[in-house]
Amino acid sequence: MPSLSALLCILPFLSFVSTQAPPSSKSEWASNGVGAVVKVPNGGLNSIPYSAYTKTKWTWGKLPQHCYNAAMGGRCNVYDVEAYDIQYTDCSEVNVMCRCSNAQVSIDQLANDFGRVPVKARQWANYVSAWSAPSCSAASNDQKIDIYGDCNDQVGVYFHEVAHSLDGPLLAGIGAPHAWSYGQEWQDLVALDTCVADNYARASYAESWAQVAVMAAYHANVQDIFTVSPSVGCIVNQVSKVIEQIVDTPIFRRVAGQTCDRWWPKDPTVCMGPEAEAAGACIGITSTRAGRRFVA
């Protein structure tokens, strides 16, 4: 099973030319990937309890626009996509989750692992879906997270993808032209340190921030990151900043009694296609709208 460094992440932000040495010039804190470190001890991030939930399956024939677009982009036969309303007990807002019928991640595994992300962070993503793929990877775009392949019990994947949503609208501000991690402050912090989190963090400033966010989640919910091996001395400026941003707040720390206070507009509901229309499953839906295609 691949490490967290195998993730593929697509961000809806514009980058600009850095005035500092890019992350690619740095050595790696975790040579085997951050994902390998945050799985210990005793399951690491996987040991975080998940928020209880109930699930309600959508009637076949209708899908959220995002799930329809992903299927039509080649991820699944659109008629084989399942949609569910997931109602976590710590949030009055429903999360909509979709999966292809042949996805390696079941709906309960999807809801469990996403539910391990604290609600104050989880509320910054509104759709989560699972699709079949040869190996585990993930993508995020517009507060929507797509999980590909066998990512079962790889909770770091979910923290990483949610981190991208925080890096954008939360830290940079809704409508900002780029993620906060592309700003000068983060570039300066990376320049001060001698390493970044792992090889995947070397891909961009956004990925370097998201990988440190996974480390911060571990620090908040599992074990003091400053006591683990290898030592975080080479990355201490980055780690300290991200802990300040999303642990001390406490967005990435599970706190009893936390509830959601953020809501996102829902996608239009669309018809799967002619077969669903012919079966009378699309009553109330005027047409199938291709919308903006999303291809991860």
C-alpha positions as CSV (number, residue, x, y, z in Angstrom):
1,M,0.0,0.0,0.0
2,P,1.6,3.3,-1.0
3,S,2.5,5.9,1.5
4,L,0.8,9.3,1.8
5,S,3.5,10.7,-0.4
6,A,1.8,8.9,-3.3
7,L,-1.1,11.3,-3.2
8,L,-2.2,13.3,-6.2
9,C,-3.8,16.6,-5.3
10,I,-5.3,19.2,-7.6
11,L,-5.8,22.6,-6.1
12,P,-8.2,25.4,-7.4
13,F,-5.6,28.1,-6.8
14,L,-3.1,30.0,-8.8
15,S,0.6,29.8,-7.9
16,F,3.2,32.4,-8.6
17,V,7.0,32.4,-8.9
18,S,8.8,31.9,-5.6
19,T,11.6,34.2,-4.5
20,Q,13.0,31.5,-2.2
21,A,14.5,28.1,-2.8
22,P,11.6,25.8,-3.7
23,P,10.7,22.7,-1.6
24,S,12.3,20.5,-4.2
25,S,15.7,21.7,-3.0
26,K,15.2,20.4,0.5
27,S,16.0,17.1,2.1
28,E,13.2,14.9,3.6
29,W,12.2,14.5,7.2
30,A,10.5,11.2,6.6
31,S,12.4,9.2,3.9
32,N,9.6,6.6,3.8
33,G,6.8,9.2,3.7
34,V,4.9,11.0,6.4
35,G,2.2,8.3,6.1
36,A,4.6,5.7,7.5
37,V,5.3,7.8,10.5
38,V,1.8,8.8,11.4
39,K,0.6,5.1,11.5
40,V,2.4,4.5,14.8
41,P,2.1,3.9,17.7
42,N,-1.0,1.7,17.9
43,G,-2.4,2.7,14.5
44,G,-1.5,6.4,14.7
45,L,-4.0,8.6,13.0
46,N,-6.1,5.4,12.3
47,S,-6.7,5.2,16.0
48,I,-8.6,8.5,16.2
49,P,-12.2,7.8,17.0
50,Y,-14.7,8.7,14.3
51,S,-17.8,10.7,14.8
52,A,-21.0,8.6,14.8
53,Y,-23.3,8.9,11.8
54,T,-26.3,7.7,10.0
55,K,-26.5,7.1,6.3
56,T,-29.4,7.3,3.8
57,K,-28.9,6.0,0.3
58,W,-30.2,8.1,-2.5
59,T,-32.8,6.5,-4.8
60,W,-31.1,5.2,-7.9
61,G,-31.3,7.5,-10.9
62,K,-30.2,10.8,-9.3
63,L,-26.8,12.1,-8.4
64,P,-25.1,15.3,-7.2
65,Q,-23.5,17.2,-10.1
66,H,-20.0,16.5,-8.9
67,C,-20.4,12.8,-8.7
68,Y,-22.1,12.7,-12.1
69,N,-19.2,14.7,-13.6
70,A,-16.6,12.4,-12.1
71,A,-18.3,9.4,-13.5
72,M,-18.7,10.9,-16.9
73,G,-15.0,11.8,-16.8
74,G,-14.2,8.1,-16.9
75,R,-14.2,7.1,-13.3
76,C,-17.3,4.9,-13.4
77,N,-20.3,3.8,-15.4
78,V,-22.7,6.6,-14.3
79,Y,-25.4,4.0,-13.6
80,D,-23.2,2.3,-11.1
81,V,-22.6,5.3,-8.9
82,E,-24.2,5.3,-5.4
83,A,-25.0,8.4,-3.5
84,Y,-25.5,8.7,0.3
85,D,-26.5,11.4,2.8
86,I,-24.1,11.0,5.7
87,Q,-25.4,12.7,8.9
88,Y,-22.7,13.0,11.5
89,T,-23.9,13.5,15.1
90,D,-21.6,16.5,15.5
91,C,-23.0,18.5,12.5
92,S,-26.5,19.5,11.5
93,E,-25.3,19.7,7.9
94,V,-25.4,16.6,5.7
95,N,-22.2,15.4,3.9
96,V,-23.0,13.8,0.6
97,M,-20.8,10.9,-0.3
98,C,-20.7,8.9,-3.6
99,R,-18.9,5.8,-4.6
100,C,-18.7,3.6,-7.7
101,S,-20.1,0.2,-7.0
102,N,-16.6,-1.4,-7.6
103,A,-14.7,1.1,-5.5
104,Q,-12.3,-0.5,-3.0
105,V,-13.5,1.8,-0.2
106,S,-17.0,0.9,1.1
107,I,-19.4,3.7,2.1
108,D,-18.9,2.9,5.8
109,Q,-15.1,2.9,5.5
110,L,-15.4,6.3,3.6
111,A,-17.7,7.7,6.3
112,N,-15.6,6.3,9.2
113,D,-12.2,7.6,7.9
114,F,-13.5,11.0,6.9
115,G,-15.3,11.1,10.3
116,R,-12.0,10.8,12.1
117,V,-11.1,14.3,10.9
118,P,-12.3,16.8,13.6
119,V,-15.6,18.5,12.7
120,K,-14.0,22.0,12.7
121,A,-11.8,20.8,9.9
122,R,-14.2,18.4,8.3
123,Q,-16.7,21.1,7.7
124,W,-14.4,22.7,5.1
125,A,-15.2,19.8,2.7
126,N,-18.7,19.1,1.5
127,Y,-18.5,16.1,-0.9
128,V,-16.4,13.0,-0.5
129,S,-16.4,10.2,-3.1
130,A,-14.6,6.9,-3.7
131,W,-13.6,5.4,-7.1
132,S,-11.8,2.3,-8.2
133,A,-8.1,2.6,-9.0
134,P,-4.9,0.3,-9.0
135,S,-3.4,2.1,-6.0
136,C,-4.3,4.6,-3.3
137,S,-4.3,8.3,-4.3
138,A,-6.6,11.3,-3.7
139,A,-7.6,14.6,-5.2
140,S,-9.3,17.7,-3.8
141,N,-11.0,20.6,-5.7
142,D,-13.6,23.2,-4.6
143,Q,-14.1,21.6,-1.1
144,K,-14.7,18.2,-2.8
145,I,-12.5,15.2,-2.0
146,D,-12.1,12.2,-4.3
147,I,-10.5,9.0,-3.0
148,Y,-9.0,6.5,-5.5
149,G,-8.1,2.9,-5.0
150,D,-7.6,1.0,-1.7
151,C,-7.1,3.8,0.8
152,N,-8.7,1.8,3.6
153,D,-7.3,2.8,7.0
154,Q,-5.1,5.5,5.6
155,V,-6.6,8.4,7.5
156,G,-3.6,10.6,6.7
157,V,-5.0,10.8,3.2
158,Y,-8.2,12.5,4.5
159,F,-6.3,14.9,6.7
160,H,-4.1,15.8,3.8
161,E,-7.0,16.5,1.5
162,V,-8.9,18.5,4.1
163,A,-5.7,20.5,4.7
164,H,-5.8,21.7,1.2
165,S,-9.3,23.1,1.8
166,L,-8.0,24.9,4.9
167,D,-5.0,26.2,3.1
168,G,-7.3,27.9,0.6
169,P,-10.6,29.4,1.9
170,L,-9.8,29.3,5.6
171,L,-6.2,30.7,5.7
172,A,-6.0,32.6,2.4
173,G,-9.7,33.7,2.5
174,I,-12.6,32.7,0.2
175,G,-12.0,34.0,-3.3
176,A,-8.2,34.5,-2.7
177,P,-6.2,34.0,-5.9
178,H,-3.9,31.4,-4.4
179,A,-3.5,29.2,-1.3
180,W,-1.9,30.7,1.8
181,S,1.0,28.3,1.4
182,Y,2.1,30.1,-1.8
183,G,2.6,33.3,0.2
184,Q,5.9,34.8,1.3
185,E,5.6,33.8,5.0
186,W,5.4,30.0,4.2
187,Q,8.2,30.3,1.7
188,D,10.4,32.0,4.3
189,L,9.7,29.3,6.9
190,V,10.6,26.6,4.4
191,A,13.8,28.5,3.6
192,L,14.7,28.6,7.3
193,D,14.4,24.8,7.7
194,T,16.8,22.3,6.2
195,C,14.1,19.8,5.2
196,V,10.5,19.4,4.3
197,A,8.1,16.6,5.4
198,D,8.9,14.0,2.7
199,N,9.4,13.5,-1.0
200,Y,5.9,14.4,-1.9
201,A,6.2,17.7,0.1
202,R,9.0,18.7,-2.3
203,A,6.4,18.9,-5.1
204,S,5.2,22.4,-4.2
205,Y,4.6,24.8,-1.3
206,A,1.0,23.7,-1.1
207,E,2.0,20.0,-0.8
208,S,4.7,20.9,1.7
209,W,2.1,22.7,3.9
210,A,-0.5,19.9,3.6
211,Q,2.1,17.2,4.6
212,V,3.0,19.2,7.7
213,A,-0.7,19.5,8.4
214,V,-0.8,15.7,8.6
215,M,2.0,15.9,11.1
216,A,0.1,18.5,13.1
217,A,-3.0,16.2,13.2
218,Y,-0.8,13.5,14.6
219,H,0.6,16.0,17.2
220,A,-2.9,17.1,18.2
221,N,-4.6,13.7,18.5
222,V,-2.0,10.9,18.9
223,Q,1.5,11.9,20.2
224,D,3.6,14.9,20.7
225,I,5.3,15.3,17.3
226,F,8.4,16.8,19.0
227,T,9.0,13.4,20.7
228,V,8.9,11.2,17.6
229,S,11.8,9.7,15.6
230,P,13.1,11.1,13.4
231,S,13.5,14.4,15.2
232,V,11.5,17.3,13.7
233,G,14.5,19.6,14.3
234,C,15.1,20.0,10.6
235,I,11.5,21.1,10.0
236,V,10.7,22.9,13.3
237,N,9.7,26.2,11.8
238,Q,7.2,24.7,9.5
239,V,5.8,22.4,12.1
240,S,5.5,25.2,14.7
241,K,3.6,27.5,12.3
242,V,1.1,24.9,11.2
243,I,0.4,23.8,14.8
244,E,-0.2,27.5,15.6
245,Q,-2.6,27.7,12.6
246,I,-4.7,24.6,12.9
247,V,-4.0,22.9,16.3
248,D,-3.9,25.7,18.8
249,T,-7.1,27.1,17.2
250,P,-8.1,24.0,17.5
251,I,-9.3,23.0,14.0
252,F,-7.3,19.8,13.7
253,R,-7.7,18.7,17.4
254,R,-10.7,16.7,18.4
255,V,-12.5,18.4,21.3
256,A,-15.5,17.0,23.0
257,G,-18.6,19.0,22.2
258,Q,-17.3,20.6,19.0
259,T,-20.0,21.1,16.3
260,C,-20.0,22.5,12.8
261,D,-20.7,26.1,12.0
262,R,-19.8,26.3,8.4
263,W,-22.0,25.3,5.4
264,W,-21.4,25.2,1.6
265,P,-23.8,25.5,-1.3
266,K,-25.0,22.1,-2.5
267,D,-24.5,20.9,-6.0
268,P,-27.5,20.6,-8.3
269,T,-29.1,17.2,-8.4
270,V,-29.0,15.7,-11.9
271,C,-30.4,12.6,-13.7
272,M,-27.9,9.8,-14.4
273,G,-29.1,9.6,-18.0
274,P,-31.6,8.2,-20.4
275,E,-31.9,4.8,-18.7
276,A,-32.8,6.5,-15.4
277,E,-35.3,8.8,-17.2
278,A,-36.9,5.8,-19.0
279,A,-37.3,4.1,-15.6
280,G,-39.1,7.1,-14.2
281,A,-36.3,7.7,-11.7
282,C,-35.7,11.3,-12.6
283,I,-39.1,12.9,-11.9
284,G,-38.5,16.5,-10.9
285,I,-35.2,16.7,-12.7
286,T,-35.4,18.7,-15.9
287,S,-32.3,17.3,-17.6
288,T,-28.9,15.8,-17.2
289,R,-26.4,18.6,-17.1
290,A,-22.8,17.8,-17.9
291,G,-21.6,21.0,-16.1
292,R,-17.9,21.6,-15.6
293,R,-16.1,18.3,-16.1
294,F,-13.8,17.3,-13.2
295,V,-11.0,14.9,-14.0
296,A,-8.6,14.0,-11.3
